[in-house]
Amino acid sequence: MVKMSPVNATADFNKAVSLGPNVISCSWGMDLVKEDRRTQLSPPLPAYLRPLEAAIANAVRQGIIVVFSAGNGHFSFPGMHPDVISAGGTYMHSDGRTFEATEYASGFASNIYRNRNVPDASGLVGRPPHAIYLMLPVEPGDEIDKELSAGGNYPNGDQTTNNDGWAAFSGTSAAAPQLAGICALIKQACPRLTNNQVRDILKRTARDVTSGRCSLRTGGFSAVQGPDLATGSGLADAFRAVMEARNSC
């Protein structure tokens, strides 16, 4: 793991690149909004973000797959970078067969990059108000452990104690490593595949999601049959993606 600091995110990203990985997963991003804090920033990309833009493009040129979270109601950069795999969110009901877009996750057409729609595909993400969904380990007594225990019962609290090292949460920050894990499996099945080829496989094999909508802040777009701004191509499917990768080789 490389710790990301907003002081110099480019240097942190380049540190990750220097380790020579096959896949880099990033659960962070900047919200590119105008002064009203509600509408998306118009082009060009702010100058202070251009070194990071170039660093990501350079990593992909080196053959590294780069996955970023699409945002939780954010117009997220680098989640909108055209070279990354952008991870959105889909909610799966307890029956394991019913899926819908979630208003916790972002979905939008980028103003900065023409013809760039976010996300590409989705991982599992909870619903508002707190996206309490997946049980994950945390540092005992840390901010997440305390905050999510304070709300009481689901959906306002995760029904765990405030110092047990466990919390139920999600978001596109959790979806990004889900997609990154599938990307690693795809590369294992067919190492010669490029970033764009892996993204295409993820999109072609995703499970279509046709109900629900994404975050109202980014447009509240509805999920429909086929690709859409709510979930991209739908919920990523590891088994189908790996089978497709094997066939490609």
C-alpha positions as CSV (number, residue, x, y, z in Angstrom):
1,M,0.0,0.0,0.0
2,V,1.1,3.6,-0.8
3,K,-0.5,6.2,1.4
4,M,-2.1,9.0,-0.7
5,S,-1.7,12.6,0.6
6,P,-3.6,15.6,-1.0
7,V,-0.4,17.6,-0.5
8,N,1.2,15.8,-3.4
9,A,-1.0,13.1,-4.9
10,T,1.1,12.9,-8.1
11,A,4.2,11.9,-6.1
12,D,2.3,9.3,-4.3
13,F,0.8,7.9,-7.5
14,N,4.3,7.8,-9.1
15,K,5.6,5.9,-6.0
16,A,3.0,3.3,-6.7
17,V,4.0,3.1,-10.4
18,S,7.7,2.7,-9.4
19,L,6.8,-0.5,-7.6
20,G,6.0,-2.1,-10.9
21,P,2.5,-3.4,-10.3
22,N,0.1,-4.9,-12.9
23,V,-2.8,-3.1,-11.3
24,I,-3.1,0.1,-9.3
25,S,-6.4,0.7,-7.3
26,C,-7.2,4.2,-6.1
27,S,-10.1,4.9,-3.7
28,W,-9.8,8.7,-3.8
29,G,-10.4,11.7,-6.0
30,M,-11.1,15.4,-6.2
31,D,-14.6,16.9,-6.7
32,L,-14.4,19.1,-9.8
33,V,-17.2,21.5,-9.2
34,K,-17.8,25.2,-9.8
35,E,-18.0,27.8,-7.0
36,D,-21.6,26.9,-6.3
37,R,-20.4,23.4,-5.3
38,R,-23.3,21.8,-7.2
39,T,-22.5,22.0,-10.9
40,Q,-19.6,20.4,-12.7
41,L,-16.5,22.3,-13.6
42,S,-16.1,23.4,-17.2
43,P,-12.9,22.7,-19.2
44,P,-9.9,23.0,-19.1
45,L,-8.6,20.8,-16.4
46,P,-7.1,22.9,-13.6
47,A,-3.4,23.4,-14.0
48,Y,-2.5,21.9,-10.6
49,L,-4.1,18.6,-11.7
50,R,-2.2,18.3,-15.0
51,P,0.9,16.6,-13.6
52,L,-1.4,13.9,-12.1
53,E,-3.2,13.6,-15.4
54,A,0.1,13.0,-17.1
55,A,1.3,10.5,-14.5
56,I,-1.8,8.4,-14.9
57,A,-1.5,8.4,-18.7
58,N,2.2,7.5,-18.4
59,A,1.4,4.5,-16.1
60,V,-1.2,3.2,-18.6
61,R,1.3,3.5,-21.4
62,Q,3.7,1.4,-19.3
63,G,1.1,-1.4,-19.3
64,I,-0.3,-0.8,-15.8
65,I,-4.1,-1.1,-15.3
66,V,-5.3,1.9,-13.3
67,V,-8.7,1.8,-11.4
68,F,-10.3,4.8,-9.7
69,S,-13.5,5.3,-7.8
70,A,-16.1,7.2,-9.7
71,G,-17.1,9.2,-6.6
72,N,-19.9,9.2,-4.0
73,G,-21.9,12.1,-5.4
74,H,-18.7,13.8,-6.7
75,F,-17.7,14.8,-10.2
76,S,-14.6,12.9,-9.4
77,F,-11.1,13.3,-10.9
78,P,-9.2,11.1,-11.7
79,G,-12.3,8.9,-11.9
80,M,-13.2,10.7,-15.1
81,H,-9.7,10.4,-16.6
82,P,-10.1,8.7,-20.0
83,D,-7.4,6.1,-19.4
84,V,-8.6,4.8,-16.1
85,I,-11.2,2.2,-15.3
86,S,-13.9,4.1,-13.4
87,A,-15.7,2.2,-10.7
88,G,-19.3,3.0,-10.0
89,G,-21.9,1.4,-7.7
90,T,-24.7,-1.1,-7.8
91,Y,-26.8,-2.4,-4.9
92,M,-27.6,-6.1,-4.7
93,H,-30.6,-7.1,-2.7
94,S,-30.5,-10.0,-0.3
95,D,-32.0,-12.4,-2.8
96,G,-28.7,-12.2,-4.7
97,R,-30.6,-11.7,-8.0
98,T,-32.1,-8.3,-7.9
99,F,-29.8,-5.3,-8.7
100,E,-30.3,-1.6,-8.9
101,A,-28.3,1.6,-9.2
102,T,-27.7,3.4,-6.0
103,E,-28.0,7.1,-5.3
104,Y,-24.9,6.9,-3.2
105,A,-22.7,6.6,-6.3
106,S,-21.8,9.1,-9.0
107,G,-22.7,8.8,-12.6
108,F,-22.1,11.6,-15.2
109,A,-20.8,12.7,-18.5
110,S,-17.5,14.5,-18.0
111,N,-17.3,18.2,-19.0
112,I,-13.5,18.0,-19.0
113,Y,-13.1,15.0,-21.4
114,R,-15.3,14.8,-24.4
115,N,-17.3,11.6,-24.8
116,R,-16.1,10.3,-21.4
117,N,-18.9,8.8,-19.4
118,V,-18.5,7.8,-15.7
119,P,-18.5,5.0,-14.5
120,D,-17.3,2.2,-16.8
121,A,-18.7,-0.6,-14.7
122,S,-19.8,-1.0,-11.1
123,G,-19.0,-2.9,-7.9
124,L,-21.2,-3.5,-5.0
125,V,-22.2,-0.2,-3.2
126,G,-24.8,0.5,-0.5
127,R,-27.6,3.0,-0.4
128,P,-28.1,6.3,1.3
129,P,-27.9,7.7,3.9
130,H,-24.6,6.0,4.9
131,A,-24.1,3.1,2.4
132,I,-24.0,0.7,5.3
133,Y,-23.6,-2.6,3.4
134,L,-20.3,-4.5,3.6
135,M,-18.6,-5.6,6.8
136,L,-15.0,-4.5,6.6
137,P,-12.1,-4.4,9.1
138,V,-10.9,-1.0,10.4
139,E,-8.5,0.3,13.0
140,P,-10.3,-0.3,16.4
141,G,-11.7,2.9,17.7
142,D,-10.9,4.9,14.6
143,E,-13.2,7.6,13.1
144,I,-15.2,5.1,10.9
145,D,-15.6,2.6,13.7
146,K,-17.0,5.3,16.0
147,E,-19.2,7.2,13.5
148,L,-21.0,4.2,12.1
149,S,-21.7,2.7,15.5
150,A,-23.3,5.9,16.8
151,G,-26.3,5.8,14.5
152,G,-27.8,2.7,16.2
153,N,-29.7,0.2,14.0
154,Y,-29.5,-0.2,10.2
155,P,-29.7,1.9,8.0
156,N,-28.5,4.7,10.3
157,G,-25.9,2.7,12.1
158,D,-24.0,-0.5,11.5
159,Q,-25.0,-2.2,14.8
160,T,-21.3,-2.8,15.8
161,T,-19.5,-1.3,18.8
162,N,-17.3,1.7,18.4
163,N,-14.0,0.0,19.2
164,D,-14.2,-3.5,17.8
165,G,-12.3,-3.0,14.6
166,W,-15.3,-3.7,12.4
167,A,-17.6,-1.4,10.5
168,A,-20.3,-1.9,7.8
169,F,-19.8,0.6,5.0
170,S,-19.2,0.9,1.2
171,G,-19.1,3.4,-1.6
172,T,-17.2,3.7,-4.8
173,S,-14.0,3.6,-2.7
174,A,-14.9,0.0,-1.9
175,A,-16.1,-0.7,-5.5
176,A,-12.7,0.3,-6.9
177,P,-10.7,-2.6,-5.3
178,Q,-13.5,-5.0,-6.3
179,L,-13.0,-4.1,-9.9
180,A,-9.2,-4.0,-9.5
181,G,-9.4,-7.6,-8.1
182,I,-11.3,-8.7,-11.2
183,C,-8.7,-6.9,-13.4
184,A,-6.0,-8.9,-11.7
185,L,-7.8,-12.2,-12.4
186,I,-8.2,-11.1,-16.1
187,K,-4.5,-10.4,-16.4
188,Q,-3.7,-13.7,-14.8
189,A,-5.9,-15.4,-17.4
190,C,-4.4,-13.5,-20.3
191,P,-1.3,-11.4,-19.4
192,R,-0.9,-9.8,-22.8
193,L,-4.2,-7.8,-22.5
194,T,-3.8,-4.0,-22.3
195,N,-5.6,-1.6,-20.0
196,N,-8.2,-0.8,-22.7
197,Q,-8.8,-4.5,-23.5
198,V,-9.3,-5.3,-19.9
199,R,-11.8,-2.4,-19.6
200,D,-13.6,-3.7,-22.7
201,I,-13.9,-7.2,-21.2
202,L,-15.2,-5.8,-17.9
203,K,-17.9,-3.8,-19.8
204,R,-18.9,-6.6,-22.2
205,T,-19.3,-9.2,-19.4
206,A,-21.0,-7.0,-16.8
207,R,-24.5,-7.8,-15.6
208,D,-26.9,-5.2,-16.9
209,V,-28.7,-3.1,-14.3
210,T,-32.1,-1.7,-15.3
211,S,-33.5,0.0,-12.2
212,G,-32.6,2.6,-9.7
213,R,-30.6,5.8,-10.3
214,C,-27.3,7.3,-9.4
215,S,-26.5,10.3,-7.2
216,L,-28.9,13.2,-7.6
217,R,-26.0,15.6,-7.2
218,T,-24.4,14.3,-10.4
219,G,-27.7,14.2,-12.3
220,G,-29.8,11.3,-10.9
221,F,-29.6,9.4,-14.1
222,S,-31.8,6.3,-14.3
223,A,-30.4,2.8,-15.0
224,V,-31.8,1.5,-18.3
225,Q,-31.3,-1.5,-20.6
226,G,-27.7,-1.4,-21.9
227,P,-24.9,1.1,-20.9
228,D,-26.0,4.1,-19.0
229,L,-24.7,6.9,-16.7
230,A,-26.1,5.3,-13.6
231,T,-24.0,2.1,-13.5
232,G,-21.9,2.2,-16.7
233,S,-22.2,-1.3,-18.3
234,G,-23.6,-2.7,-15.0
235,L,-22.3,-4.9,-12.2
236,A,-18.8,-6.4,-13.0
237,D,-18.9,-10.2,-13.1
238,A,-15.6,-11.8,-12.2
239,F,-16.5,-15.3,-13.6
240,R,-17.7,-14.0,-17.0
241,A,-14.8,-11.6,-17.3
242,V,-12.2,-14.4,-16.6
243,M,-13.8,-16.7,-19.1
244,E,-13.8,-14.0,-21.7
245,A,-10.1,-13.3,-21.0
246,R,-9.3,-17.0,-21.5
247,N,-11.1,-17.1,-24.8
248,S,-9.1,-13.9,-25.8
249,C,-5.9,-15.8,-25.3
